[in-house]
């Protein structure tokens, strides 16, 4: 009886292993097909210095402000990803024409349209919308492994044809990583949580993420700058 059971196990188990391996490879092929359609895309951050600015009517203050009245343009799929998260990105240019450093606080700049204050979204929300997954492209490496039979022994091996999808996976990892670095550099321009120095005779560019459904396209965006009084202990004048 024991010998019959061993013979049955020796016959059934390898077949089950082969079937599971086949199912696993089919699953991976389906997953990789979906991954291929969602390959990494290159992200190029917009140049805030060349954006189409309009005067914000703040020439009486120590800082002169300009703002883009239209959201910054992005290529696909990033424009679609921002739209899904209800984000429109605007740019603000703050120029200090004085001989003193001016400290800019987040609450010093208020944006409004048609008398309604606009809430600026966080840089984290913008990065979540623009970032691309990196580790998921490593799944391409799983297309190469297979189980080969050598005599009565089964060994795990890597098929030479698997090097092609592995190389594709490496390429996508590099593209996604570099694109995420570009996105990080862009969101660094978002209004920081603390005081921001604007050196004498210099210009600072700020990214203003706004909820897309709160900005009417036919109404201009108004910028109000209220300089906060500071003491020497808070980094101001």
N, C-alpha and C positions, 0 to 999 in steps of 0.2 A: 504493500500500500504506500509506504514511504517512497519507494523508488518511482511509483507511478506519479505521485505528487511532485517529486523533483523533476521528472520528465515534463510534466504539464507546466510547471513553473518556468523551466528552461525554454519552453516553446512559447508560452503566453507573454512573459515579461518582455523579451526582446521586441515582440510585435507591438506591445503597448508602448514601449519606449519609442519605436520607430513612428507609430501613429501620433504620439504626443509631439515628437520632433517635427513631423510634417505639419500638424495643426499650428504649432508655435511659429514655424516659418511662414505659413499662410497669414497668420495674424500679424506678424512683423511686416510682411509685404504690404498688407492693407494699411497698417499704421504708417509705413514709410511712404506709401503712395499719397496719403494725406499730408505727410510731412513735406513731401516734394512740392505739393501745391502751395504749401505755406513756407517756402524757403525764405531765408533771411534777406532783407532788403537794405540797401545802403541808405543811411539817413544823412542828409546834409543840412546842417543848421542854417537858418537864414542869417544874413549879415545885417545886424541891427544898425550898423553905421550908415547903411544905404537905404534904409526903409523910407517910405513916403510919409514924412512927418508934416503936421500942421501946427501952427502956433497955438499954445494953450492959454494965451492971455495972462501970463504971469511975469511980465517984464518989470513990475514994480517991486518984486521980491529980490533977494540976493541970488536966487537961482532962477534961471530962465528955462521954462519947460516947453517941450513940443511933444505931440502925441500922434500916433497913427490912427486915423479915423476908420480904417479898414483893417480887419484881422490879417495877420501874417499868413502868407500862402505856404502850403506844404504839399509835397507830392504824395501820391498814393503809395502804400496804404495808410500813411500817417495822418493825412487829412481825415480819412474815414474813422480812424481810431480816436482822434480828438473829437469828432462829431458824436461818436458813441458815448463819450464821457461828458458831452455837453460843454466842451471847452472851446473858446476862441482866444487866441493869443494876440495881444496888442503890445506895442513897444512905446516906451516913454524915454525922452532924451532930456537929461538935466544938465545944464551948463552953468558953471560958476565963473562969472566974469570978474569977480572981486579978487583982492589980494589975500583973503583969509580962507581957511578951510571951513566949509559949511557941512555940518553933520545932519544927515537926512534920516529922519525917523519914519517907520512904517505908517504911523498915524498922521504924518504931516501931509500926505498926498491922498486926496479923496477924489474918486471918479464918480461921475453921475451922468445921467441922461434923462432929459425931460423931467428934471427935478427929482429923480429917483436915484438914490445912492447905489452904486454897483459894488458888490462884494468881490474882492480879489481872491481867487483860489490859491491853494498852496503849491509850492514847487513839487511836492511829493505827488500830487495828483497829475501834474503835467508829465513827470517822469514815468509814472505808471502807464500813462497813455502812449508814450513814445517808445518805451523800452521793448526789446525783443528777447524772448527766451533764448538762452545760450545752451544750457545743458541738454535740452530736448534733442538737439541735432546730433548728439552722441549716439542716438538710437541707430544711426546708419552703420555703426560698427557692429551691430548685432546681426547684420545680414550675412556676414561671412562665416561664423562658426557652424560646424556641423559635426555629426557623430559618424565616424568611419569604423568599419569592422576590419580588424587585423587578426585573422585566424578566428579564435573564439573570443577575442578580447575587443571591447569597444573603446575607442579613444576619441577625445574631443580634438578637432582639428579646425583650421581656418582656411576656407576656400580662397584660392588666389583671386577669383573674380570679386571677392568681397573687398578687395583693395580699392576698387573704383568707387563704390558707395562710401567707403571709409574716407577717401580723399574728398568726396563731395561733402561729407559731414564736417570735415576739418575746415573746408572753405566756408561753409555756412556759419560755423562757430566763430571764425575770424571776422566775417562780415557783421554778424550780430554783435560781437564784442566791440568792434570799432564804432558801429552805429550807436551803441549805448553810451560810449564815451562822448560822442558828439552831442547826444541828448543831454548828458550830464553837464557839458559845457554850456549848453543853452539855458538850462534851468538854473544855473548859477547866477544868471542875471535877474532872477525873480527877486522882488523886494524882500530883503532879508528881515529876520525877526528883530534884529538890533539896529543900533545906529550905524549909518553908512557914511563914511567921509567922502566929500567931493572936494578934491584939492583945488587950489587957486588956478584959474584959467584952464580948467579941464572939463571934460564932458563925461558923464556917466550914463550908461544905457541900462534901462530897467525893463524887465519882461512883466507884463500885466496879464495874467490868465483870468478871463472873465467867463461866467456862465453864458453860453451862447444864447440861451432863450431869454436872457434879460437885457440884451443889447439890441434895440431897434435899429434896423439898417438905415432908416430915413432920418434918424435923429442924431445929431453930433454928440460926441462924448465930451463932457466938460471936466476940466481938471482944476481942483482947488488945492492950493498949497498954503498951509498954515505952519509957519516955522515955529517950532517949540523952543521956548526959552530954556537955556541950559546953564549949568554952573560948571566951574572948572573940574569938578569931581565926576562929571558925567561924560567927559570927552568932548565938550563943546567949548565955546569961547568964554 
